[in-house]
Amino acid sequence: MRLTDFDYDLPAERIAQIPIEPRDAARLLVDRGSNAPRHVHVCDLPTLLDDGDLLVINDTKVIPARLLLRRETGGSAEVLLLEPVSDDRRVWEAMIRPGRKLRLGERLVDLAGDALVEIGPRTEAGDTCTVTIVAEGDPLTLLQRHGQMPLPPYITAELAQPDRYQTVYAKDPASAAAPTAGLHFTPQLLDAVAALGVEIARVELVVGLDTFKPVSVSDPSKHVMHSERYTVGVDVMEQCRQARRVVAVGTTSVRALESAAASGQLNGRTRLFITKPFDWKVVDLMMTNFHLPRTTLLMMIDAFVGDRWRHLYEIALTGGYRFLSFGDAMLLDRKAA
């Protein structure tokens, strides 16, 4: 396996900057194996599912984790909170800028000049550190007041409605990035799916930015995945066993389900790196957006449907599909001939 196997040309104009409205108006490319794919919209999803299918969603909630602050000396600084490492959510693993200049113990202040964050030691990973929220008050309330939604760096347009980078079923605030395939769902679409007799199950995988970072080593097998916290209920695993087909919404739902099945642990932390050949135990269909080149997400797609991902991406590029977090989606069938 070589990193160049997961490269493709993605023109900048094909990266969606603004989410489409309504959410389920996004296009959906339906994989049919060796047959030509179908071109529909996400709102047509009920026509693609049947009684006995199980739709699995990741209900993690994105926190406004991007803090634009200042150093007490006057320079600007940025803190991107990735995951709490203390039960009271005061100590976090974070990415900081400018990383080399910020000193251990240095405090960063808000626009009013009040200290908000203190820089802690580097983590074992080396590219992150711990930070402590030092301002008085509930940490999540402080983030709502001072933070911004952590949009990926390839989205440069201002987001008029911050909740557009949030699924309609988001539950517990924890993630530093959205499970983007879920952004296409509306309450009405979920109701239409349920009306078919399709059960909807929830899992949680706390999404970290490492999931979306391009792989930097030429041999992807040497790439080290950061761990992510996941939870899959006992009832959900039983639903998966009983389902006609398990349809996972997003790569994060896939990782949660397959991590639980591979480890036998229904909650914990996972470093599961899905590449081919992979022994799939749970997921039959995957609804997912179009991903950046050279990422672990694209490698998961390759493990799911094989080399035909490249043909599907070519069709999407020539057919005007919108790519990445605010873009269109595809429905992949692992068992399609």
C-alpha positions in Angstrom: 0.0 0.0 0.0 1.4 3.4 -1.1 0.2 6.8 -0.2 0.1 7.7 -3.9 -2.7 5.1 -4.3 -5.0 7.4 -2.5 -4.3 10.6 -4.4 -6.6 12.4 -6.8 -6.9 15.9 -8.2 -9.4 18.0 -6.3 -9.9 21.4 -7.8 -10.4 24.1 -5.2 -13.7 25.2 -6.8 -15.2 21.7 -6.1 -14.8 22.2 -2.4 -18.2 23.2 -1.0 -17.9 26.4 1.0 -21.5 26.9 2.0 -24.0 24.2 3.0 -26.9 23.6 0.7 -30.5 24.3 1.9 -32.5 22.4 2.9 -30.0 19.9 4.3 -31.4 16.9 2.4 -31.3 18.7 -0.9 -27.7 17.5 -1.3 -27.0 15.1 -4.1 -26.5 11.4 -3.4 -24.4 9.1 -5.6 -25.6 5.6 -5.2 -23.0 2.8 -5.7 -24.3 -0.2 -7.6 -21.1 -2.2 -8.0 -20.2 -2.8 -11.7 -23.5 -1.2 -12.8 -23.6 2.6 -13.4 -24.3 4.5 -10.2 -27.6 6.3 -9.6 -27.9 10.0 -9.2 -30.5 11.0 -6.6 -30.7 13.3 -3.6 -30.4 12.7 0.1 -34.2 13.3 0.4 -34.6 10.1 -1.7 -32.9 7.9 0.9 -36.2 6.3 2.0 -36.6 4.8 -1.5 -33.2 3.1 -1.1 -34.0 1.5 2.3 -36.3 -1.3 3.3 -38.1 -2.7 6.3 -35.6 -4.5 8.4 -32.7 -2.2 7.6 -30.9 -0.5 10.5 -29.7 3.1 10.1 -26.9 3.9 12.6 -26.0 7.6 13.3 -23.3 9.2 15.4 -25.0 11.7 17.8 -21.9 13.4 19.1 -22.2 17.2 19.3 -19.6 19.7 18.1 -18.3 22.2 20.6 -17.3 25.7 19.7 -13.7 24.6 20.2 -11.8 27.3 18.3 -10.5 30.1 20.6 -9.1 33.3 19.1 -7.1 34.8 21.9 -4.2 37.1 22.6 -0.9 36.8 24.5 -0.4 39.1 27.4 2.4 40.6 25.4 -0.1 41.6 22.7 0.4 39.0 20.0 -2.4 36.9 18.6 -2.8 33.2 19.5 -5.2 30.4 18.7 -6.3 27.4 20.7 -8.2 24.5 19.2 -9.6 22.2 21.9 -9.6 18.6 20.8 -10.8 16.6 23.8 -11.3 17.0 27.6 -8.8 15.1 29.7 -10.4 15.9 33.0 -13.9 15.1 34.2 -14.7 18.8 34.9 -13.7 19.7 31.3 -11.2 22.2 32.5 -8.1 20.5 31.1 -8.0 19.7 27.4 -5.8 18.3 24.7 -5.4 21.1 22.2 -3.5 22.3 19.2 -2.0 25.8 19.7 -0.7 28.5 17.4 2.0 29.8 17.4 3.1 26.5 18.8 6.8 27.2 19.2 6.4 30.6 20.8 3.8 29.9 23.5 5.6 29.0 26.7 4.6 26.5 29.4 2.5 28.3 32.0 1.7 31.2 29.7 -1.8 32.6 30.0 -3.8 33.7 27.0 -6.5 36.4 27.3 -9.8 37.2 25.7 -10.6 40.5 24.0 -11.4 42.1 27.3 -7.9 41.2 28.6 -9.1 38.5 31.0 -7.2 35.3 31.3 -9.0 32.4 29.7 -6.5 29.6 29.0 -3.1 28.5 30.4 -0.6 26.5 28.3 0.4 23.2 29.7 3.0 20.5 28.7 3.2 18.8 25.4 1.5 15.5 25.0 3.2 12.2 24.0 2.0 12.8 20.4 4.2 15.9 20.2 1.9 17.9 18.0 -0.6 18.8 20.8 -0.4 20.0 24.3 -2.7 20.2 27.3 -4.3 23.5 28.2 -6.4 24.5 31.2 -9.4 26.8 31.2 -8.6 29.2 34.0 -11.6 31.6 33.8 -14.3 31.3 36.3 -17.5 29.6 35.3 -18.7 26.4 33.6 -16.2 25.5 30.9 -18.9 24.7 28.2 -20.6 28.0 29.0 -17.3 29.8 28.6 -16.8 28.1 25.2 -20.3 29.1 24.0 -19.3 32.7 24.9 -15.8 32.8 23.6 -15.4 30.0 21.1 -16.1 29.5 17.4 -17.2 26.4 15.5 -14.0 24.5 14.4 -14.6 24.5 10.7 -12.0 22.7 8.6 -9.2 24.9 7.2 -10.4 24.3 3.6 -13.7 26.1 4.4 -12.9 29.8 4.1 -16.4 31.3 3.8 -18.0 32.6 7.0 -20.7 30.3 8.3 -23.9 32.4 8.8 -25.6 29.8 11.0 -23.2 28.0 13.4 -25.7 25.2 14.0 -25.3 24.3 10.3 -22.1 22.5 11.3 -24.1 20.4 13.7 -26.4 17.4 13.1 -30.1 17.8 14.0 -29.7 14.9 16.3 -26.5 16.0 18.1 -26.7 15.1 21.8 -23.6 15.4 24.1 -21.1 18.2 23.4 -17.7 16.6 22.9 -16.3 16.7 19.3 -13.8 19.0 17.6 -15.3 18.2 14.2 -18.7 17.2 12.9 -19.7 13.8 11.6 -20.4 15.4 8.3 -22.5 12.7 6.6 -25.1 13.3 9.3 -25.3 17.0 8.4 -27.6 16.0 5.5 -30.4 14.7 7.7 -33.6 16.7 8.7 -36.2 15.7 11.3 -38.6 15.0 8.4 -36.2 12.7 6.6 -35.6 10.7 9.8 -39.4 10.4 10.2 -39.7 9.2 6.7 -37.0 6.6 7.2 -38.7 5.4 10.4 -42.1 5.2 8.7 -40.6 2.4 6.4 -39.9 0.2 9.4 -36.2 1.1 9.4 -34.9 1.3 12.9 -32.6 4.2 13.8 -29.8 3.5 16.3 -27.4 5.9 17.9 -23.7 5.5 18.7 -21.1 8.0 19.8 -17.6 8.5 18.5 -15.9 11.7 19.6 -14.5 13.1 16.4 -11.0 14.4 16.6 -9.2 16.4 13.9 -6.7 13.5 13.3 -9.5 11.7 11.5 -9.4 14.2 8.7 -5.7 15.0 8.5 -3.8 13.9 5.4 -1.4 11.0 6.0 2.2 12.3 5.8 4.2 9.1 5.5 4.8 7.4 2.1 3.9 4.0 3.6 0.4 4.4 5.1 0.8 1.3 7.2 3.3 3.3 9.3 0.7 6.0 10.0 -0.2 6.3 13.7 -3.9 7.0 14.4 -4.7 9.1 17.4 -7.3 7.4 19.7 -10.9 8.5 19.8 -13.5 7.7 22.4 -16.6 5.6 21.4 -19.7 4.1 22.9 -22.0 1.5 21.4 -24.9 0.3 23.4 -25.6 -3.4 24.1 -29.0 -3.0 22.4 -27.4 -1.4 19.3 -25.1 -4.4 18.8 -28.1 -6.7 19.1 -30.0 -4.6 16.6 -27.1 -4.9 14.2 -27.1 -8.7 14.6 -30.9 -8.8 13.8 -30.9 -6.3 11.0 -31.4 -7.1 7.3 -28.7 -4.6 6.5 -26.7 -2.2 8.7 -26.5 1.2 7.1 -23.9 3.4 8.8 -24.1 7.2 8.4 -20.6 8.4 8.2 -17.1 7.0 8.7 -17.3 7.7 12.4 -20.3 5.5 12.9 -18.4 2.8 10.9 -15.4 3.1 13.2 -17.5 2.9 16.4 -19.4 -0.2 15.2 -16.4 -2.0 13.8 -14.2 -1.1 16.8 -16.8 -2.6 19.2 -17.1 -5.7 17.1 -13.3 -6.2 16.7 -12.4 -5.5 20.3 -15.5 -6.9 22.1 -15.5 -3.7 24.1 -18.7 -1.6 23.7 -17.0 1.6 25.0 -13.5 2.8 25.3 -10.9 4.3 23.0 -10.1 3.1 19.5 -7.1 3.4 17.2 -8.7 1.2 14.6 -7.1 2.0 11.2 -9.3 0.5 8.5 -7.4 -0.5 5.4 -7.7 -3.4 3.1 -7.9 -6.3 3.5 -10.3 -5.7 6.4 -12.5 -8.2 8.1 -15.9 -6.4 8.1 -18.1 -7.6 10.8 -21.0 -5.2 11.0 -21.5 -2.6 8.3 -23.2 -3.4 5.0 -23.8 0.1 3.5 -22.1 3.4 4.3 -23.4 6.8 3.6 -20.5 9.2 3.5 -19.3 12.5 2.0 -16.4 12.8 -0.5 -13.1 13.0 1.3 -9.7 14.7 0.9 -7.0 12.9 -0.9 -4.4 11.0 1.1 -6.5 10.6 4.2 -7.4 7.6 6.4 -11.0 8.2 5.5 -10.3 7.5 1.8 -8.4 4.4 2.8 -11.5 3.2 4.7 -13.5 3.7 1.5 -11.0 1.7 -0.4 -11.3 -1.1 2.2 -15.1 -1.0 1.8 -15.6 -1.0 -1.9 -12.2 -1.6 -3.4 -10.7 0.3 -6.3 -14.0 1.3 -7.7 -14.0 4.3 -5.3 -11.7 6.0 -7.9 -14.3 5.5 -10.7 -17.1 6.8 -8.4 -15.0 9.9 -7.5 -14.3 10.5 -11.2 -18.0 10.4 -12.0 -18.7 12.8 -9.1 -16.0 15.3 -10.2 -17.1 15.3 -13.8 -20.8 15.4 -12.7 -20.6 18.5 -10.7 -20.8 17.0 -7.2 -19.7 19.2 -4.3 -16.9 17.8 -2.1 -15.9 17.6 1.5 -17.7 18.6 4.7 -20.4 20.8 3.2 -20.6 18.8 0.0 -22.7 16.0 -1.4 -22.8 12.4 -0.4 -22.6 8.8 -1.6 -24.2 5.6 -0.6 -21.7 2.8 -0.8 -22.6 -0.9 -0.9 -19.9 -3.3 0.3 -21.6 -6.3 -1.2 -22.5 -4.9 -4.6 -21.2 -7.2 -7.3 
